Amino acid sequence: MAHFWFLSAPLAGHLDWGGFLPTARALIDRGHRVTWLSEPSIAGAVEAGGVPFQPIAHSGWLWPPPPVPDLTTLKPMDAMFLRYRRALDTWLSEDLVAQAVEAIVAQADHTESDGKPDNRPDVIVSDSFLTAAAIAAEKLNVPFAVAGWPAGQPLDESRLYAIQTDLGRISIERLGRLFDRFGVRGVNFSGGIAASVQSPLLHLSYFSRGWYQAEADFLPQTQFVGGHTIAPKGDPPGWLAAIPPEAPLALITLGSTFTGDLGFFSWAAQAAARLGLIQIVVIGNNPFTPEQKAMLKAALPAGTRLLNWIDYAQVFPRLCVIIHHGGMATTHRALLHALPQIVVPHAADQRGQAERVAQAKVGLNLTAFDVQRGQLLPAIRAVIADPKVHAAAIAMQAELAALGGVDRAAELLIELALTKQEDHAKR
């Protein structure tokens, strides 16, 4: 039996990436020991997924970020630098990362009830944005794996904006100080000007190589494991059961983090309603003022289901289309269910997902400007009526399912743990 540590940022969206938490559960089902380490705010979500949770005081992730200053008073280039700098501070705040490394390493020294110090993991598995996990794994001399993101070639510095190059140098300086502090070389980080968390051993992507068809070759430690649909547990919620099974449903969501675009929700719901679709609008758990929520309700068509959260396994089999932001988990789940997609990216990696949706011909990539110009209605009409979109979605669904999903991901992690144990036995 191997012992796996899974580490993530304290955000619900960082538990997925297409199969992160289910992979931990799959290891448990195979008789292995798994412990999920993060800040207490996600304990409930992890334990609901059937995985034991160990709280740590710090994960190294800065959330929520500081309030956004008034960018209109800055020159455009200065405003762009500030936005990039805030993103860097989220995953690479030196003080927070250092505290998190200390908290993670300290867990390896804990003893069990019988006094035996057997808490040290055989493998550490992390999301791609947890700097502290990568440093702690090297400090503990434990194999490190990344779940959710492929390992790519270093970025070509000549193709980066000057702002990106400047921030890359800042990140390298910060990492260098952290490496010196903990006496590590940084083996779990990429090279080049845009240093990032990167395992030399294993990256699990829950997509396929074909999904990244227009992108450069990935490093050999990348394993594409795809995914397959998950059967819902229990009965559907009352609001869903009350909708006739033949009714066409449209899901409209911005995920769990970047949910403040109230106009997107109302425009998408109005367009779906005009096409005879029942609208399910999911706004996440980020706080809205009573005034904001009242304004949103007034802008939605009658009969819209306005929710903070839904069980994807219950809702997705009922959908005929999804209009969303391009979050990795949402995009992935739509592919598993062969759903036509309209993607309106808002931040971070969402633009890449939106481009891949269009390249794979399983949906359309719209800009915020397209939405404001009324393009949602013809876009939704096009993707739900075009047989080529449906055929492409079914083909991608089959491609992902053939790769094995979380079962294959679990097998690869077990192989990594066994290799480590065999190496240790030879010493």
Secondary structure as the mmCIF struct_conf table of DSSP 4:
data_model
#
loop_
_struct_conf.conf_type_id
_struct_conf.id
_struct_conf.beg_label_comp_id
_struct_conf.beg_label_asym_id
_struct_conf.beg_label_seq_id
_struct_conf.end_label_comp_id
_struct_conf.end_label_asym_id
_struct_conf.end_label_seq_id
STRN STRN1 HIS A 3 LEU A 7
BEND BEND1 PRO A 10 LEU A 11
HELX_RH_3T_P HELX_RH_3T_P1 ALA A 12 LEU A 15
TURN_TY1_P TURN_TY1_P1 ASP A 16 GLY A 19
HELX_RH_AL_P HELX_RH_AL_P1 PHE A 20 ASP A 29
TURN_TY1_P TURN_TY1_P2 ARG A 30 GLY A 31
STRN STRN2 ARG A 33 SER A 38
HELX_RH_3T_P HELX_RH_3T_P2 PRO A 40 ILE A 42
HELX_RH_AL_P HELX_RH_AL_P2 ALA A 43 ALA A 48
TURN_TY1_P TURN_TY1_P3 GLY A 49 GLY A 50
STRN STRN3 PHE A 53 PRO A 55
BEND BEND2 ALA A 57 ALA A 57
BEND BEND3 GLY A 60 GLY A 60
BEND BEND4 PRO A 64 PRO A 64
HELX_LH_PP_P HELX_LH_PP_P1 PRO A 65 PRO A 69
HELX_RH_3T_P HELX_RH_3T_P3 LEU A 71 THR A 73
BEND BEND5 LEU A 74 LEU A 74
HELX_RH_AL_P HELX_RH_AL_P3 PRO A 76 TRP A 91
HELX_RH_AL_P HELX_RH_AL_P4 GLU A 94 GLN A 107
TURN_TY1_P TURN_TY1_P4 ALA A 108 ASP A 109
TURN_TY1_P TURN_TY1_P5 SER A 113 ASP A 114
BEND BEND6 GLY A 115 GLY A 115
BEND BEND7 ASP A 122 ASP A 122
STRN STRN4 VAL A 123 SER A 126
TURN_TY1_P TURN_TY1_P6 SER A 128 PHE A 129
HELX_RH_AL_P HELX_RH_AL_P5 THR A 131 LYS A 139
TURN_TY1_P TURN_TY1_P7 LEU A 140 ASN A 141
STRN STRN5 PHE A 144 ALA A 147
BEND BEND8 GLY A 148 TRP A 149
HELX_LH_PP_P HELX_LH_PP_P2 PRO A 150 ALA A 151
STRN STRN6 GLY A 152 GLY A 152
HELX_LH_PP_P HELX_LH_PP_P3 GLN A 153 LEU A 155
HELX_RH_3T_P HELX_RH_3T_P4 GLU A 157 ARG A 159
BEND BEND9 LEU A 160 LEU A 160
HELX_RH_AL_P HELX_RH_AL_P6 ALA A 162 PHE A 182
TURN_TY1_P TURN_TY1_P8 GLY A 183 GLY A 183
TURN_TY1_P TURN_TY1_P9 VAL A 187 ASN A 188
STRN STRN7 PHE A 189 PHE A 189
BEND BEND10 GLY A 192 ALA A 194
STRN STRN8 VAL A 197 VAL A 197
BEND BEND11 PRO A 200 LEU A 201
STRN STRN9 LEU A 202 SER A 205
BEND BEND12 TYR A 206 PHE A 207
TURN_TY1_P TURN_TY1_P10 ARG A 209 ARG A 209
HELX_RH_3T_P HELX_RH_3T_P5 GLY A 210 TYR A 212
TURN_TY1_P TURN_TY1_P11 GLN A 213 ALA A 214
BEND BEND13 GLU A 215 GLU A 215
HELX_LH_PP_P HELX_LH_PP_P4 ALA A 216 ASP A 217
STRN STRN10 PHE A 218 PHE A 218
HELX_LH_PP_P HELX_LH_PP_P5 LEU A 219 LEU A 219
TURN_TY1_P TURN_TY1_P12 PRO A 220 GLN A 221
STRN STRN11 THR A 222 PHE A 224
BEND BEND14 GLY A 234 GLY A 234
HELX_LH_PP_P HELX_LH_PP_P6 ASP A 235 PRO A 237
HELX_RH_AL_P HELX_RH_AL_P7 GLY A 238 ALA A 241
TURN_TY1_P TURN_TY1_P13 ALA A 242 ALA A 242
BEND BEND15 ILE A 243 ILE A 243
TURN_TY1_P TURN_TY1_P14 PRO A 245 GLU A 246
BEND BEND16 ALA A 247 ALA A 247
STRN STRN12 LEU A 249 THR A 253
TURN_TY1_P TURN_TY1_P15 GLY A 255 SER A 256
BEND BEND17 THR A 257 PHE A 258
HELX_RH_AL_P HELX_RH_AL_P8 LEU A 262 ARG A 274
TURN_TY1_P TURN_TY1_P16 LEU A 275 GLY A 276
HELX_LH_PP_P HELX_LH_PP_P7 LEU A 277 LEU A 277
STRN STRN13 ILE A 278 VAL A 282
BEND BEND18 ASN A 285 ASN A 286
HELX_RH_AL_P HELX_RH_AL_P9 PRO A 290 ALA A 299
BEND BEND19 LEU A 300 LEU A 300
HELX_LH_PP_P HELX_LH_PP_P8 PRO A 301 PRO A 301
TURN_TY1_P TURN_TY1_P17 ALA A 302 GLY A 303
STRN STRN14 ARG A 305 LEU A 307
BEND BEND20 ASN A 308 ASN A 308
HELX_RH_AL_P HELX_RH_AL_P10 TYR A 312 VAL A 315
HELX_RH_3T_P HELX_RH_3T_P6 PHE A 316 ARG A 318
STRN STRN15 LEU A 319 HIS A 324
HELX_RH_AL_P HELX_RH_AL_P11 MET A 328 LEU A 336
TURN_TY1_P TURN_TY1_P18 HIS A 337 ALA A 338
STRN STRN16 GLN A 341 VAL A 343
BEND BEND21 ALA A 347 ALA A 347
TURN_TY1_P TURN_TY1_P19 ALA A 348 ASP A 349
HELX_RH_AL_P HELX_RH_AL_P12 GLN A 350 GLN A 359
TURN_TY1_P TURN_TY1_P20 ALA A 360 LYS A 361
BEND BEND22 VAL A 362 VAL A 362
STRN STRN17 GLY A 363 ASN A 365
HELX_RH_AL_P HELX_RH_AL_P13 ALA A 368 GLN A 372
TURN_TY1_P TURN_TY1_P21 ARG A 373 GLY A 374
HELX_RH_AL_P HELX_RH_AL_P14 LEU A 376 ALA A 385
HELX_RH_AL_P HELX_RH_AL_P15 PRO A 387 ALA A 401
TURN_TY1_P TURN_TY1_P22 ALA A 402 LEU A 403
HELX_RH_AL_P HELX_RH_AL_P16 GLY A 405 LYS A 426
#
